Amino acid sequence: MTYVDGFILPVPKDKLDAYFDIASVAGEVWKELGALQYIECVADDVKTGIHTSFPQSVKLEEGEVVVFSYIVYASREDRDRINDAVMKDPRLAKLMTPEAMPFDGKRLIYGGFKTRVAL
């Protein structure tokens, strides 16, 4: 069964283009190194909930939008190998520093997930 890394983060609306420029390069690298899919999505129909929601999870601020991203791998082993190679890839070295990121990395939520149902 596949393995998925998932990400939820707040991105300032005026920095979305810069974010997706970086994401495009990152996606190319992940795919080149073996990821099966690299997906970046921007919130379109996402409301603030009463108890929980995507906006609440990242403490969304005025002028920001939620980005939901995920990367699909063949296995956890592939994910670990690919992510190790990605972190060493010189194309991303300058792009993936806290100073270069066009969002508040302290509010990024991420994790690895075992796939249980895939239709």
C-alpha positions as CSV (number, residue, x, y, z in Angstrom):
1,M,0.0,0.0,0.0
2,T,1.2,3.5,-0.7
3,Y,2.5,6.0,1.9
4,V,1.5,9.7,2.0
5,D,3.1,12.8,3.5
6,G,0.4,15.5,4.2
7,F,0.8,19.2,4.8
8,I,-1.5,22.1,5.8
9,L,-0.1,25.6,6.0
10,P,-1.1,29.2,5.9
11,V,0.2,31.3,3.0
12,P,-0.3,35.0,2.6
13,K,-2.4,35.7,-0.4
14,D,0.1,38.2,-1.8
15,K,2.8,35.5,-1.6
16,L,0.9,32.6,-3.3
17,D,2.8,33.0,-6.6
18,A,6.1,32.8,-4.8
19,Y,5.0,29.8,-2.8
20,F,3.8,28.0,-5.9
21,D,7.0,28.9,-7.8
22,I,8.9,27.1,-5.0
23,A,6.4,24.2,-4.9
24,S,6.8,23.7,-8.7
25,V,10.5,23.2,-8.3
26,A,10.1,21.0,-5.2
27,G,7.5,18.9,-7.0
28,E,9.8,18.3,-9.9
29,V,12.6,17.2,-7.5
30,W,10.3,14.9,-5.5
31,K,8.9,13.3,-8.7
32,E,12.4,12.9,-10.3
33,L,13.6,11.2,-7.1
34,G,10.7,8.7,-7.1
35,A,7.5,10.2,-5.6
36,L,4.4,8.9,-7.4
37,Q,2.4,12.2,-7.0
38,Y,3.1,15.7,-5.7
39,I,-0.1,17.7,-5.2
40,E,-0.5,21.4,-4.0
41,C,-4.0,22.7,-3.4
42,V,-5.3,26.1,-2.3
43,A,-8.4,26.5,-0.2
44,D,-11.6,27.2,-2.2
45,D,-14.5,26.1,-0.1
46,V,-13.1,26.0,3.4
47,K,-15.0,27.6,6.3
48,T,-14.0,28.3,9.8
49,G,-15.6,25.7,12.1
50,I,-17.2,25.9,15.5
51,H,-14.7,23.5,17.1
52,T,-12.2,22.6,14.4
53,S,-11.3,23.5,10.8
54,F,-8.5,23.9,8.4
55,P,-8.3,27.7,9.1
56,Q,-8.3,27.1,12.9
57,S,-5.6,24.4,12.6
58,V,-3.1,26.8,11.2
59,K,-4.3,29.9,13.1
60,L,-5.2,31.5,9.8
61,E,-4.7,35.3,9.9
62,E,-6.2,38.1,7.8
63,G,-4.9,38.1,4.3
64,E,-3.9,34.4,4.4
65,V,-5.2,31.3,2.7
66,V,-4.9,27.6,3.6
67,V,-2.8,25.4,1.4
68,F,-3.2,21.6,1.5
69,S,-0.5,19.5,0.0
70,Y,0.4,15.9,-0.2
71,I,3.1,13.6,-1.7
72,V,2.4,10.0,-2.5
73,Y,5.1,7.3,-2.4
74,A,5.1,3.6,-3.2
75,S,6.0,2.8,0.5
76,R,7.3,4.2,3.7
77,E,10.7,2.9,2.8
78,D,10.6,4.8,-0.5
79,R,9.4,7.9,1.3
80,D,12.3,7.8,3.7
81,R,14.8,7.3,0.9
82,I,13.3,10.0,-1.3
83,N,13.0,12.6,1.5
84,D,16.6,12.0,2.5
85,A,17.7,12.6,-1.2
86,V,15.4,15.7,-1.5
87,M,16.9,17.3,1.6
88,K,20.4,16.9,0.0
89,D,19.3,18.1,-3.4
90,P,21.1,21.4,-4.3
91,R,18.2,22.7,-6.3
92,L,16.2,23.0,-3.1
93,A,19.0,24.1,-0.7
94,K,18.3,27.8,-1.1
95,L,14.5,27.5,-1.5
96,M,13.8,25.5,1.6
97,T,15.3,27.7,4.2
98,P,13.1,29.5,6.8
99,E,14.2,32.9,5.3
100,A,13.2,31.9,1.7
101,M,9.8,30.4,2.6
102,P,6.9,32.8,1.9
103,F,4.9,31.5,4.9
104,D,5.2,31.1,8.6
105,G,6.7,27.6,9.0
106,K,5.8,27.5,12.7
107,R,2.2,27.1,11.7
108,L,2.9,24.3,9.1
109,I,1.3,21.0,10.1
110,Y,2.7,17.8,8.5
111,G,3.0,14.1,9.0
112,G,3.3,10.7,7.3
113,F,0.3,8.4,6.8
114,K,-0.1,4.8,6.0
115,T,-2.7,4.4,3.2
116,R,-5.6,2.2,4.3
117,V,-8.1,2.7,1.4
118,A,-7.2,3.7,-2.1
119,L,-9.9,3.3,-4.8
